[in-house]
Amino acid sequence: MERPLKLIVEDILFGPLLLLVLLSCALFLMFRQRNENKLSFRILLGGWVFLLLGSNTLFFQAISYPLKNMTPKSEKKASDAIVVASAGVHGSGAPTPGSTLRAHTAGKLYLEGQAPLVIITGGVTKPYFPPVNIKGMAIILQGMGVPSHDIIIENRSADTYSNGVETSKILNRLELKSVLLVSHDYHLFRLVSVFKKLGIESYAFSANHSYPKTSIPWWRYFDWANFNRIQTIFHEYFGLLSYKFSGLI
């Protein structure tokens, strides 16, 4: 379905593209007097570069390319349990968009018969209060038809490594050997590495792998959302380096 013209105009007016054009015009007009207005010109130029890179979809794709190449291949592998990593929960108990996507993917895999059990790791953490079974990702799974007795919420972990440690305790208690790990593609390499380091037979499935990619219209190549995406990628690079140097993976 084509995007209505009104929404396209709104995207351009309220997105970074218009601001980039205005900053470019200002830089062009100031260029001849740049020596007389060095500080102003440098501040303006710095802001233009920051906005150009931070909102740029191509820049985001470029910096995420090495991480993308490290991402394990998604495969629907029958396992003893599906383990889905939380991507956060709001104070109300509602899952974040990232958690919703991961939970929906895990639910689809369960309903396809890939595993008889879904473990939510890092499902609910402070300051979220009981009852945890009606909050966060569990309610998404139940809404999709996953029985509550087939959902286990691990809510002690707060990072990827402790996701693995706390989940391994559950697996050992239930005598389960293999898991199908569900997360976003950028997170899967670190998640799978942690679980394998702990001696768990692990397979990967990307939450954003099961949804078709759509082409990006020209006016959305500059998007405010790219700032958050770029921050997420750098966070993952930092996590990989710190885990590698500390021997966690």
MDAnalysis code that builds the backbone (N, CA, C; Angstrom):
import MDAnalysis as mda
import numpy as np

u = mda.Universe.empty(747, n_residues=249, atom_resindex=np.repeat(np.arange(249), 3), trajectory=True)
u.add_TopologyAttr("name", ["N", "CA", "C"] * 249)
u.add_TopologyAttr("resid", np.arange(1, 250))
u.add_TopologyAttr("resname", ["MET", "GLU", "ARG", "PRO", "LEU", "LYS", "LEU", "ILE", "VAL", "GLU", "ASP", "ILE", "LEU", "PHE", "GLY", "PRO", "LEU", "LEU", "LEU", "LEU", "VAL", "LEU", "LEU", "SER", "CYS", "ALA", "LEU", "PHE", "LEU", "MET", "PHE", "ARG", "GLN", "ARG", "ASN", "GLU", "ASN", "LYS", "LEU", "SER", "PHE", "ARG", "ILE", "LEU", "LEU", "GLY", "GLY", "TRP", "VAL", "PHE", "LEU", "LEU", "LEU", "GLY", "SER", "ASN", "THR", "LEU", "PHE", "PHE", "GLN", "ALA", "ILE", "SER", "TYR", "PRO", "LEU", "LYS", "ASN", "MET", "THR", "PRO", "LYS", "SER", "GLU", "LYS", "LYS", "ALA", "SER", "ASP", "ALA", "ILE", "VAL", "VAL", "ALA", "SER", "ALA", "GLY", "VAL", "HIS", "GLY", "SER", "GLY", "ALA", "PRO", "THR", "PRO", "GLY", "SER", "THR", "LEU", "ARG", "ALA", "HIS", "THR", "ALA", "GLY", "LYS", "LEU", "TYR", "LEU", "GLU", "GLY", "GLN", "ALA", "PRO", "LEU", "VAL", "ILE", "ILE", "THR", "GLY", "GLY", "VAL", "THR", "LYS", "PRO", "TYR", "PHE", "PRO", "PRO", "VAL", "ASN", "ILE", "LYS", "GLY", "MET", "ALA", "ILE", "ILE", "LEU", "GLN", "GLY", "MET", "GLY", "VAL", "PRO", "SER", "HIS", "ASP", "ILE", "ILE", "ILE", "GLU", "ASN", "ARG", "SER", "ALA", "ASP", "THR", "TYR", "SER", "ASN", "GLY", "VAL", "GLU", "THR", "SER", "LYS", "ILE", "LEU", "ASN", "ARG", "LEU", "GLU", "LEU", "LYS", "SER", "VAL", "LEU", "LEU", "VAL", "SER", "HIS", "ASP", "TYR", "HIS", "LEU", "PHE", "ARG", "LEU", "VAL", "SER", "VAL", "PHE", "LYS", "LYS", "LEU", "GLY", "ILE", "GLU", "SER", "TYR", "ALA", "PHE", "SER", "ALA", "ASN", "HIS", "SER", "TYR", "PRO", "LYS", "THR", "SER", "ILE", "PRO", "TRP", "TRP", "ARG", "TYR", "PHE", "ASP", "TRP", "ALA", "ASN", "PHE", "ASN", "ARG", "ILE", "GLN", "THR", "ILE", "PHE", "HIS", "GLU", "TYR", "PHE", "GLY", "LEU", "LEU", "SER", "TYR", "LYS", "PHE", "SER", "GLY", "LEU", "ILE"])
u.atoms.positions = np.array([
    [0.846, -1.192, 0.000],
    [0.000, 0.000, 0.000],
    [0.888, 1.251, 0.000],
    [0.599, 2.166, -0.912],
    [1.376, 3.399, -0.995],
    [1.056, 4.306, 0.187],
    [2.111, 4.962, 0.679],
    [1.947, 5.877, 1.810],
    [1.254, 7.148, 1.345],
    [0.202, 7.596, 2.057],
    [-0.506, 8.817, 1.659],
    [0.442, 10.011, 1.584],
    [0.176, 10.911, 0.644],
    [1.019, 12.088, 0.453],
    [1.125, 12.916, 1.725],
    [0.036, 13.024, 2.468],
    [0.044, 13.805, 3.708],
    [1.094, 13.275, 4.675],
    [1.191, 11.949, 4.806],
    [2.157, 11.353, 5.728],
    [3.586, 11.501, 5.214],
    [3.753, 11.470, 3.894],
    [5.085, 11.680, 3.316],
    [5.563, 13.096, 3.626],
    [4.663, 14.075, 3.455],
    [5.011, 15.470, 3.758],
    [5.358, 15.621, 5.238],
    [4.597, 14.961, 6.116],
    [4.880, 15.026, 7.549],
    [6.240, 14.404, 7.863],
    [6.550, 13.287, 7.207],
    [7.854, 12.645, 7.413],
    [8.996, 13.595, 7.059],
    [8.829, 14.321, 5.968],
    [9.877, 15.236, 5.512],
    [9.977, 16.460, 6.424],
    [8.818, 17.031, 6.794],
    [8.810, 18.253, 7.601],
    [9.318, 18.016, 9.019],
    [8.963, 16.879, 9.607],
    [9.320, 16.614, 11.000],
    [10.484, 15.647, 11.143],
    [11.014, 15.170, 10.042],
    [12.176, 14.299, 10.075],
    [13.461, 15.115, 9.971],
    [14.606, 14.452, 10.022],
    [15.890, 15.165, 9.969],
    [16.253, 15.693, 8.588],
    [15.576, 15.224, 7.535],
    [15.944, 15.626, 6.175],
    [15.816, 17.128, 5.971],
    [14.705, 17.711, 6.390],
    [14.508, 19.152, 6.215],
    [15.549, 19.931, 7.002],
    [15.842, 19.500, 8.225],
    [16.843, 20.187, 9.041],
    [18.223, 20.092, 8.395],
    [18.528, 18.964, 7.798],
    [19.804, 18.813, 7.088],
    [19.910, 19.775, 5.925],
    [18.822, 19.930, 5.186],
    [18.808, 20.857, 4.044],
    [19.019, 22.292, 4.530],
    [18.337, 22.655, 5.617],
    [18.468, 24.017, 6.149],
    [19.886, 24.273, 6.661],
    [20.471, 23.293, 7.352],
    [21.848, 23.431, 7.835],
    [22.830, 23.523, 6.662],
    [22.573, 22.759, 5.620],
    [23.436, 22.804, 4.435],
    [23.401, 24.187, 3.792],
    [22.222, 24.768, 3.722],
    [22.081, 26.116, 3.162],
    [22.816, 27.140, 4.027],
    [22.685, 26.996, 5.344],
    [23.360, 27.919, 6.247],
    [24.870, 27.803, 6.119],
    [25.389, 26.587, 6.003],
    [26.832, 26.387, 5.824],
    [27.320, 26.984, 4.513],
    [26.516, 26.831, 3.480],
    [26.886, 27.385, 2.176],
    [26.964, 28.913, 2.244],
    [25.986, 29.527, 2.928],
    [25.960, 30.984, 3.028],
    [27.094, 31.511, 3.909],
    [27.503, 30.718, 4.912],
    [28.555, 31.144, 5.831],
    [29.962, 30.824, 5.327],
    [30.061, 30.039, 4.264],
    [31.364, 29.506, 3.855],
    [32.387, 30.608, 3.566],
    [31.971, 31.637, 2.879],
    [32.913, 32.701, 2.512],
    [33.389, 33.480, 3.730],
    [32.561, 33.564, 4.758],
    [32.938, 34.286, 5.976],
    [33.364, 33.339, 7.112],
    [33.766, 32.137, 6.734],
    [34.073, 31.147, 7.771],
    [35.258, 31.562, 8.643],
    [36.217, 32.317, 8.073],
    [37.375, 32.736, 8.870],
    [36.991, 33.799, 9.883],
    [36.006, 34.625, 9.536],
    [35.552, 35.656, 10.463],
    [34.627, 35.082, 11.540],
    [33.988, 33.965, 11.240],
    [33.044, 33.346, 12.189],
    [33.437, 31.886, 12.432],
    [34.695, 31.698, 12.845],
    [35.231, 30.340, 12.969],
    [34.429, 29.472, 13.932],
    [34.148, 30.001, 15.121],
    [33.472, 29.208, 16.129],
    [32.068, 28.824, 15.680],
    [31.321, 29.803, 15.196],
    [29.950, 29.536, 14.737],
    [29.938, 28.537, 13.587],
    [30.890, 28.711, 12.666],
    [30.954, 27.823, 11.508],
    [31.283, 26.394, 11.943],
    [32.223, 26.262, 12.872],
    [32.615, 24.920, 13.325],
    [31.487, 24.238, 14.089],
    [30.779, 24.999, 14.912],
    [29.647, 24.435, 15.647],
    [28.569, 23.970, 14.668],
    [28.286, 24.801, 13.687],
    [27.274, 24.470, 12.680],
    [27.699, 23.254, 11.861],
    [28.973, 23.228, 11.489],
    [29.494, 22.100, 10.709],
    [29.460, 20.809, 11.538],
    [29.843, 20.922, 12.808],
    [29.800, 19.744, 13.686],
    [28.390, 19.196, 13.842],
    [27.420, 20.116, 14.003],
    [26.022, 19.694, 14.110],
    [25.530, 19.039, 12.839],
    [25.967, 19.586, 11.694],
    [25.575, 19.019, 10.393],
    [26.134, 17.602, 10.228],
    [27.409, 17.408, 10.576],
    [28.023, 16.078, 10.463],
    [27.344, 15.089, 11.407],
    [27.086, 15.526, 12.645],
    [26.434, 14.666, 13.635],
    [25.054, 14.236, 13.147],
    [24.291, 15.181, 12.617],
    [22.949, 14.868, 12.130],
    [23.006, 14.009, 10.869],
    [23.951, 14.309, 9.999],
    [24.094, 13.549, 8.757],
    [24.375, 12.079, 9.035],
    [25.301, 11.808, 9.955],
    [25.675, 10.429, 10.249],
    [24.664, 9.744, 11.177],
    [24.247, 10.458, 12.206],
    [23.372, 9.854, 13.211],
    [22.000, 9.479, 12.703],
    [21.504, 10.181, 11.703],
    [20.164, 9.894, 11.178],
    [20.199, 9.101, 9.879],
    [21.409, 8.765, 9.424],
    [21.594, 8.183, 8.101],
    [21.441, 6.664, 8.116],
    [20.499, 6.157, 7.356],
    [20.275, 4.715, 7.277],
    [21.472, 3.999, 6.671],
    [22.123, 4.595, 5.694],
    [23.285, 3.961, 5.071],
    [24.448, 3.859, 6.049],
    [24.631, 4.888, 6.886],
    [25.680, 4.835, 7.899],
    [25.382, 3.741, 8.921],
    [24.122, 3.637, 9.320],
    [23.725, 2.572, 10.245],
    [24.006, 1.198, 9.636],
    [23.658, 1.022, 8.374],
    [23.893, -0.262, 7.715],
    [25.384, -0.564, 7.610],
    [26.186, 0.464, 7.408],
    [27.636, 0.272, 7.274],
    [28.262, -0.177, 8.594],
    [27.910, 0.482, 9.693],
    [28.533, 0.126, 10.975],
    [27.995, -1.194, 11.519],
    [26.808, -1.581, 11.091],
    [26.242, -2.846, 11.569],
    [26.632, -4.028, 10.687],
    [27.289, -3.760, 9.570],
    [27.645, -4.827, 8.622],
    [28.549, -5.900, 9.250],
    [29.633, -5.508, 9.972],
    [30.466, -6.565, 10.601],
    [29.677, -7.427, 11.577],
    [28.797, -6.799, 12.352],
    [27.986, -7.548, 13.311],
    [27.019, -8.472, 12.591],
    [26.476, -7.985, 11.478],
    [25.554, -8.792, 10.680],
    [26.243, -10.046, 10.159],
    [27.513, -9.915, 9.770],
    [28.260, -11.061, 9.253],
    [28.567, -12.090, 10.339],
    [28.588, -11.650, 11.601],
    [28.849, -12.574, 12.708],
    [27.577, -13.271, 13.190],
    [26.429, -12.760, 12.783],
    [25.160, -13.290, 13.269],
    [24.960, -14.738, 12.833],
    [24.683, -15.637, 13.777],
    [24.437, -17.036, 13.412],
    [23.236, -17.156, 12.479],
    [23.288, -18.143, 11.619],
    [22.191, -18.374, 10.689],
    [20.944, -18.816, 11.442],
    [19.819, -18.183, 11.142],
    [18.567, -18.570, 11.778],
    [18.104, -19.912, 11.230],
    [17.739, -20.811, 12.126],
    [17.257, -22.122, 11.700],
    [16.167, -22.609, 12.644],
    [15.142, -23.176, 12.055],
    [14.074, -23.762, 12.859],
    [14.493, -25.185, 13.210],
    [15.056, -25.299, 14.391],
    [15.598, -26.575, 14.843],
    [14.807, -27.060, 16.048],
    [14.217, -28.245, 15.911],
    [13.466, -28.808, 17.030],
    [14.369, -28.945, 18.245],
    [13.936, -28.390, 19.370],
    [14.769, -28.351, 20.582],
    [13.928, -28.685, 21.799],
    [14.614, -28.816, 22.926],
    [13.902, -29.106, 24.180],
    [13.140, -27.887, 24.695],
    [13.631, -26.695, 24.358],
    [12.972, -25.480, 24.831],
    [13.321, -24.309, 23.911],
    [12.399, -23.381, 23.821],
    [12.652, -22.102, 23.157],
    [13.007, -21.116, 24.258],
    [14.144, -20.462, 24.119],
    [14.558, -19.457, 25.101],
    [14.524, -18.093, 24.417],
    [13.696, -17.208, 24.905],
    [13.565, -15.881, 24.300],
    [14.085, -14.836, 25.281],
    [15.001, -13.999, 24.810],
    [15.613, -12.967, 25.654],
    [14.753, -11.715, 25.675],
    [14.517, -11.203, 26.856],
    [13.725, -9.987, 27.000],
    [14.491, -8.780, 26.471],
    [13.744, -7.834, 25.912],
    [14.329, -6.562, 25.483],
    [13.742, -5.412, 26.289],
    [13.290, -5.732, 27.496],
    [12.805, -4.678, 28.384],
    [11.297, -4.708, 28.586],
    [10.877, -4.164, 29.715],
    [9.475, -4.087, 30.083],
    [9.202, -2.690, 30.628],
    [8.067, -2.114, 30.238],
    [7.699, -0.799, 30.755],
    [7.225, -0.908, 32.204],
    [7.172, 0.220, 32.883],
    [6.746, 0.235, 34.274],
    [5.357, -0.324, 34.477],
    [4.499, -0.206, 33.470],
    [3.142, -0.732, 33.553],
    [3.098, -2.247, 33.461],
    [4.224, -2.839, 33.037],
    [4.252, -4.278, 32.804],
    [4.154, -4.628, 31.340],
    [3.854, -3.641, 30.510],
    [3.756, -3.898, 29.072],
    [5.150, -4.081, 28.475],
    [5.304, -5.032, 27.555],
    [6.618, -5.241, 26.940],
    [6.969, -4.106, 25.987],
    [8.255, -3.838, 25.836],
    [8.706, -2.864, 24.850],
    [8.460, -3.425, 23.449],
    [8.523, -2.592, 22.405],
    [8.355, -3.118, 21.045],
    [9.316, -4.253, 20.715],
    [10.575, -4.138, 21.188],
    [11.547, -5.204, 20.938],
    [11.147, -6.504, 21.605],
    [10.693, -6.427, 22.856],
    [10.245, -7.615, 23.572],
    [9.009, -8.219, 22.921],
    [8.118, -7.363, 22.445],
    [6.904, -7.842, 21.781],
    [7.246, -8.641, 20.533],
    [8.180, -8.113, 19.741],
    [8.597, -8.811, 18.521],
    [9.227, -10.158, 18.848],
    [10.085, -10.184, 19.852],
    [10.739, -11.440, 20.242],
    [9.722, -12.444, 20.772],
    [8.788, -11.971, 21.605],
    [7.779, -12.864, 22.158],
    [6.896, -13.431, 21.051],
    [6.527, -12.598, 20.099],
    [5.685, -13.050, 18.985],
    [6.398, -14.118, 18.168],
    [7.692, -13.929, 17.938],
    [8.474, -14.912, 17.194],
    [8.567, -16.228, 17.956],
    [8.823, -16.142, 19.266],
    [8.897, -17.350, 20.096],
    [7.562, -18.086, 20.107],
    [6.479, -17.321, 20.164],
    [5.150, -17.925, 20.139],
    [4.882, -18.668, 18.843],
    [5.294, -18.075, 17.727],
    [5.119, -18.733, 16.427],
    [5.907, -20.035, 16.370],
    [7.139, -20.008, 16.873],
    [7.968, -21.218, 16.874],
    [7.347, -22.311, 17.745],
    [6.804, -21.927, 18.889],
    [6.137, -22.903, 19.762],
    [4.938, -23.517, 19.049],
    [4.112, -22.668, 18.447],
    [2.900, -23.152, 17.786],
    [3.218, -24.012, 16.561],
    [4.416, -23.821, 16.004],
    [4.857, -24.666, 14.895],
    [5.422, -25.999, 15.379],
    [5.543, -26.153, 16.699],
    [6.018, -27.400, 17.264],
    [7.523, -27.542, 17.360],
    [8.245, -26.397, 17.367],
    [9.705, -26.469, 17.441],
    [10.202, -26.854, 18.834],
    [9.393, -26.628, 19.849],
    [9.762, -27.005, 21.224],
    [8.490, -27.025, 22.071],
    [8.468, -27.837, 23.134],
    [7.273, -27.926, 23.976],
    [7.231, -26.915, 25.119],
    [8.233, -26.042, 25.178],
    [8.353, -25.141, 26.323],
    [8.987, -23.828, 25.882],
    [8.516, -22.716, 26.455],
    [9.117, -21.400, 26.192],
    [9.643, -20.834, 27.510],
    [10.914, -20.501, 27.529],
    [11.523, -19.868, 28.700],
    [11.813, -18.415, 28.364],
    [11.245, -17.510, 29.146],
    [11.520, -16.078, 28.977],
    [12.637, -15.731, 29.940],
    [13.772, -15.329, 29.406],
    [14.904, -15.014, 30.278],
    [15.053, -13.504, 30.431],
    [15.156, -13.065, 31.681],
    [15.152, -11.623, 31.948],
    [13.768, -11.049, 31.743],
    [12.736, -11.884, 31.954],
    [11.361, -11.511, 31.616],
    [10.830, -10.310, 32.366],
    [11.044, -10.269, 33.668],
    [10.556, -9.156, 34.480],
    [11.620, -8.835, 35.516],
    [12.058, -7.614, 35.574],
    [13.047, -7.208, 36.561],
    [12.550, -5.986, 37.321],
    [13.249, -5.607, 38.372],
    [12.855, -4.450, 39.166],
    [12.722, -3.232, 38.270],
    [11.763, -2.340, 38.524],
    [10.838, -2.294, 39.663],
    [9.475, -2.901, 39.363],
    [9.404, -3.899, 38.506],
    [8.126, -4.492, 38.135],
    [7.737, -5.538, 39.167],
    [6.482, -5.528, 39.549],
    [6.037, -6.338, 40.676],
    [5.143, -7.497, 40.210],
    [5.007, -8.535, 41.033],
    [4.131, -9.665, 40.722],
    [2.681, -9.179, 40.543],
    [1.814, -9.952, 39.889],
    [2.084, -11.284, 39.336],
    [2.772, -11.198, 37.969],
    [3.914, -11.855, 37.840],
    [4.690, -11.749, 36.612],
    [4.043, -12.477, 35.445],
    [3.137, -13.426, 35.721],
    [2.560, -14.218, 34.634],
    [1.587, -13.427, 33.772],
    [1.186, -12.239, 34.209],
    [0.290, -11.429, 33.379],
    [0.989, -10.153, 32.911],
    [2.303, -10.163, 32.973],
    [3.056, -8.987, 32.548],
    [4.074, -9.350, 31.480],
    [4.621, -8.310, 30.873],
    [5.731, -8.493, 29.955],
    [5.414, -9.408, 28.790],
    [6.390, -10.265, 28.467],
    [6.304, -11.098, 27.280],
    [5.358, -12.277, 27.447],
    [5.133, -12.702, 28.692],
    [4.276, -13.866, 28.931],
    [2.865, -13.638, 28.412],
    [2.368, -12.422, 28.582],
    [0.994, -12.155, 28.166],
    [0.859, -12.178, 26.643],
    [1.938, -11.830, 25.936],
    [1.941, -11.934, 24.474],
    [1.842, -13.401, 24.073],
    [2.660, -14.235, 24.705],
    [2.658, -15.671, 24.402],
    [1.294, -16.293, 24.687],
    [0.718, -15.959, 25.834],
    [-0.582, -16.521, 26.189],
    [-1.662, -16.055, 25.215],
    [-1.558, -14.802, 24.782],
    [-2.523, -14.289, 23.819],
    [-2.440, -14.989, 22.469],
    [-1.271, -15.537, 22.167],
    [-1.098, -16.269, 20.910],
    [-1.537, -17.731, 21.028],
    [-1.843, -18.158, 22.245],
    [-2.304, -19.531, 22.427],
    [-1.306, -20.452, 23.078],
    [-0.199, -19.918, 23.592],
    [0.763, -20.751, 24.318],
    [0.230, -20.948, 25.738],
    [-0.001, -22.191, 26.177],
    [-0.543, -22.425, 27.523],
    [0.401, -21.902, 28.603],
    [-0.165, -21.380, 29.668],
    [0.649, -20.810, 30.736],
    [1.568, -21.852, 31.372],
    [1.136, -23.135, 31.361],
    [1.982, -24.167, 31.975],
    [3.187, -24.524, 31.102],
    [3.209, -24.007, 29.885],
    [4.361, -24.220, 28.999],
    [5.251, -22.980, 28.916],
    [5.036, -22.031, 29.816],
    [5.838, -20.800, 29.864],
    [6.555, -20.726, 31.212],
    [7.860, -20.560, 31.169],
    [8.645, -20.357, 32.386],
    [9.273, -18.968, 32.319],
    [9.103, -18.187, 33.368],
    [9.672, -16.840, 33.414],
    [10.889, -16.847, 34.329],
    [12.033, -16.587, 33.751],
    [13.274, -16.437, 34.518],
    [13.482, -14.944, 34.722],
    [13.292, -14.461, 35.925],
    [13.332, -13.010, 36.157],
    [14.417, -12.594, 37.136],
    [15.491, -13.386, 37.179],
    [16.613, -13.037, 38.058],
    [17.749, -12.354, 37.301],
    [17.838, -12.586, 36.002],
    [18.971, -12.077, 35.226],
    [18.729, -10.656, 34.747],
    [19.827, -9.926, 34.564],
    [19.734, -8.529, 34.139],
    [20.636, -8.209, 32.957],
    [21.390, -9.203, 32.456],
    [22.227, -8.991, 31.285],
    [22.362, -10.316, 30.535],
    [23.051, -10.279, 29.402],
    [23.104, -11.461, 28.543],
    [23.793, -12.643, 29.214],
    [24.885, -12.371, 29.932],
    [25.587, -13.482, 30.570],
    [24.729, -14.125, 31.658],
    [24.111, -13.294, 32.493],
    [23.264, -13.868, 33.544],
    [22.013, -14.513, 32.949],
    [21.577, -14.073, 31.747],
    [20.514, -14.796, 31.035],
    [20.899, -16.259, 30.876],
    [22.145, -16.461, 30.431],
    [22.625, -17.819, 30.218],
    [22.763, -18.597, 31.512],
    [23.341, -17.977, 32.531],
    [23.579, -18.652, 33.806],
    [22.264, -19.069, 34.460],
    [21.313, -18.149, 34.545],
    [20.049, -18.457, 35.217],
    [19.204, -19.439, 34.407],
    [19.258, -19.323, 33.084],
    [18.507, -20.262, 32.244],
    [19.099, -21.659, 32.341],
    [20.426, -21.747, 32.452],
    [21.067, -23.067, 32.558],
    [20.626, -23.794, 33.825],
    [20.355, -23.048, 34.887],
    [19.865, -23.660, 36.120],
    [18.501, -24.314, 35.895],
    [17.655, -23.629, 35.133],
    [16.329, -24.176, 34.813],
    [16.462, -25.410, 33.929],
    [17.330, -25.324, 32.927],
    [17.535, -26.456, 32.019],
    [18.063, -27.674, 32.774],
    [19.003, -27.456, 33.673],
    [19.561, -28.564, 34.450],
    [18.504, -29.199, 35.349],
    [17.675, -28.352, 35.948],
    [16.636, -28.866, 36.842],
    [15.619, -29.725, 36.082],
    [15.302, -29.306, 34.858],
    [14.312, -30.022, 34.051],
    [14.944, -31.072, 33.144],
    [16.289, -31.191, 33.225],
    [17.047, -32.147, 32.413],
    [16.822, -31.925, 30.913],
    [16.899, -30.654, 30.513],
    [16.768, -30.281, 29.105],
    [18.156, -29.999, 28.537],
    [18.381, -30.396, 27.299],
    [19.725, -30.323, 26.728],
    [19.887, -29.250, 25.651],
    [18.875, -29.065, 24.819],
    [19.028, -28.174, 23.664],
    [18.022, -27.030, 23.717],
    [18.440, -25.864, 23.187],
    [17.555, -24.691, 23.179],
    [17.592, -23.999, 21.823],
    [16.470, -23.398, 21.484],
    [16.365, -22.545, 20.313],
    [16.280, -21.115, 20.826],
    [17.355, -20.349, 20.618],
    [17.458, -19.004, 21.179],
    [16.826, -17.976, 20.249],
    [15.987, -17.124, 20.814],
    [15.292, -16.095, 20.035],
    [15.689, -14.715, 20.552],
    [16.165, -13.883, 19.644],
    [16.480, -12.500, 19.975],
    [16.576, -11.733, 18.657],
    [16.954, -10.458, 18.723],
    [17.211, -9.711, 17.495],
    [18.540, -10.158, 16.890],
    [18.665, -9.996, 15.594],
    [19.857, -10.499, 14.900],
    [21.147, -9.915, 15.463],
    [21.141, -8.626, 15.818],
    [22.367, -7.997, 16.321],
    [22.816, -8.582, 17.670],
    [21.898, -9.193, 18.399],
    [22.181, -9.718, 19.745],
    [22.493, -11.207, 19.744],
    [22.169, -11.886, 18.655],
    [22.233, -13.348, 18.646],
    [23.646, -13.902, 18.808],
    [24.641, -13.265, 18.205],
    [26.003, -13.795, 18.291],
    [26.461, -13.866, 19.746],
    [26.241, -12.798, 20.491],
    [26.662, -12.771, 21.897],
    [25.825, -13.749, 22.725],
    [24.524, -13.794, 22.465],
    [23.640, -14.678, 23.217],
    [24.009, -16.147, 22.995],
    [24.184, -16.537, 21.731],
    [24.539, -17.921, 21.411],
    [25.920, -18.261, 21.975],
    [26.850, -17.310, 21.896],
    [28.208, -17.540, 22.411],
    [28.195, -17.808, 23.905],
    [27.371, -17.068, 24.639],
    [27.269, -17.269, 26.086],
    [26.724, -18.658, 26.399],
    [25.641, -19.043, 25.732],
    [25.022, -20.338, 26.011],
    [25.955, -21.489, 25.641],
    [26.670, -21.366, 24.528],
    [27.607, -22.423, 24.146],
    [28.787, -22.489, 25.112],
    [29.217, -21.319, 25.597],
    [30.299, -21.287, 26.582],
    [29.888, -22.024, 27.855],
    [28.603, -21.999, 28.158],
    [28.077, -22.679, 29.341],
    [27.779, -24.152, 29.064],
    [28.101, -24.609, 27.858],
    [27.930, -26.020, 27.521],
    [26.532, -26.417, 27.109],
    [25.730, -25.453, 26.650],
    [24.349, -25.729, 26.255],
    [24.266, -25.845, 24.733],
    [23.664, -26.908, 24.250],
    [23.458, -27.072, 22.810],
    [22.473, -26.006, 22.346],
    [22.939, -25.097, 21.486],
    [22.154, -23.904, 21.171],
    [21.999, -23.690, 19.674],
    [20.809, -23.264, 19.292],
    [20.509, -22.878, 17.918],
    [19.898, -21.479, 17.952],
    [20.023, -20.750, 16.856],
    [19.615, -19.342, 16.839],
    [18.442, -19.109, 15.904],
    [17.606, -18.157, 16.304],
    [16.535, -17.702, 15.405],
    [16.296, -16.222, 15.650],
    [16.439, -15.443, 14.596],
    [16.301, -13.994, 14.704],
    [14.836, -13.578, 14.723],
    [14.477, -12.735, 15.682],
    [13.104, -12.247, 15.777],
    [12.725, -11.409, 14.568],
    [13.690, -10.650, 14.035],
    [13.384, -9.840, 12.857],
    [13.672, -10.581, 11.560],
    [13.991, -11.882, 11.665],
    [14.237, -12.691, 10.474],
    [12.921, -13.171, 9.855],
    [11.895, -13.350, 10.688],
    [10.659, -13.960, 10.228],
    [9.687, -12.967, 9.603],
    [10.099, -11.711, 9.477],
    [9.229, -10.701, 8.890],
    [9.904, -10.115, 7.652],
    [9.189, -10.056, 6.518],
    [9.822, -9.604, 5.272],
    [10.307, -8.164, 5.353],
    [11.497, -7.930, 4.787],
    [12.044, -6.582, 4.764],
    [11.387, -5.784, 3.639],
    [11.085, -4.552, 3.942],
    [10.487, -3.684, 2.940],
    [11.510, -2.642, 2.506],
    [11.391, -2.202, 1.279],
    [12.325, -1.201, 0.773],
    [12.093, 0.127, 1.481],
    [13.165, 0.890, 1.632],
    [13.090, 2.176, 2.328],
    [12.869, 3.284, 1.304],
    [11.799, 4.073, 1.450],
    [11.594, 5.186, 0.523],
    [12.677, 6.242, 0.720],
    [12.940, 7.022, -0.312],
    [14.068, 7.953, -0.300],
    [14.001, 8.954, 0.852],
    [12.791, 9.383, 1.202],
    [12.684, 10.409, 2.253],
    [12.888, 9.832, 3.652],
    [12.962, 8.492, 3.783],
    [13.191, 7.882, 5.080],
    [14.635, 7.407, 5.269],
    [15.507, 7.736, 4.299],
    [16.908, 7.373, 4.476],
    [17.554, 8.185, 5.586],
    [16.908, 9.281, 5.944],
    [17.314, 10.046, 7.130],
    [16.157, 9.966, 8.120],
    [16.416, 9.330, 9.264],
    [15.335, 9.005, 10.200],
    [15.843, 9.204, 11.621],
    [15.021, 9.854, 12.463],
    [15.418, 10.049, 13.862],
    [15.676, 8.715, 14.552],
    [14.970, 7.662, 14.158],
    [15.116, 6.352, 14.797],
    [16.516, 5.773, 14.620],
    [17.249, 6.241, 13.619],
    [18.594, 5.708, 13.393],
    [19.555, 6.049, 14.530],
    [19.300, 7.141, 15.247],
    [20.152, 7.468, 16.402],
    [20.101, 6.338, 17.423],
    [18.885, 5.858, 17.709],
    [18.740, 4.772, 18.669],
    [19.308, 3.463, 18.121],
    [19.123, 3.226, 16.830],
    [19.657, 2.001, 16.215],
    [21.183, 1.983, 16.280],
    [21.796, 3.109, 15.994],
    [23.261, 3.194, 16.027],
    [23.768, 3.007, 17.454],
    [23.069, 3.612, 18.418],
    [23.440, 3.431, 19.823],
    [23.363, 1.954, 20.212],
    [22.330, 1.258, 19.743],
    [22.170, -0.164, 20.040],
    [23.322, -0.981, 19.473],
    [23.744, -0.668, 18.249],
    [24.847, -1.397, 17.609],
    [26.154, -1.178, 18.375],
    [26.440, 0.071, 18.751],
    [27.660, 0.341, 19.515],
    [27.612, -0.334, 20.890],
    [26.432, -0.372, 21.485],
    [26.269, -1.086, 22.760],
    [26.616, -2.562, 22.590],
    [26.203, -3.142, 21.474],
    [26.478, -4.559, 21.236],
    [27.965, -4.801, 20.981],
    [28.597, -3.905, 20.225],
    [30.048, -4.024, 20.020],
    [30.795, -3.955, 21.360],
    [30.396, -3.013, 22.204],
    [31.024, -2.875, 23.516],
    [30.812, -4.135, 24.348],
    [29.584, -4.676, 24.297],
    [29.287, -5.897, 25.030],
    [30.119, -7.073, 24.547],
    [30.277, -7.195, 23.240],
    [31.087, -8.276, 22.676],
    [32.545, -8.179, 23.123],
    [33.088, -6.970, 23.055],
    [34.487, -6.782, 23.447],
    [34.696, -7.064, 24.932],
    [33.799, -6.549, 25.757],
    [33.944, -6.753, 27.207],
    [33.772, -8.224, 27.571],
    [32.851, -8.920, 26.926],
    [32.646, -10.345, 27.199],
    [33.846, -11.161, 26.726],
    [34.419, -10.759, 25.572],
    [35.556, -11.494, 25.027],
    [36.782, -11.342, 25.928],
    [37.062, -10.121, 26.335],
    [38.249, -9.873, 27.162],
    [38.102, -10.432, 28.579],
    [36.866, -10.561, 29.048],
    [36.651, -11.102, 30.396],
    [36.451, -12.618, 30.383],
    [36.498, -13.210, 29.186],
    [36.404, -14.663, 29.081],
    [35.004, -15.229, 29.222],
    [33.992, -14.395, 29.060],
    [32.613, -14.865, 29.198],
    [32.104, -15.542, 27.933],
    [32.783, -15.298, 26.815],
    [32.434, -15.978, 25.569],
    [33.709, -16.502, 24.910],
])
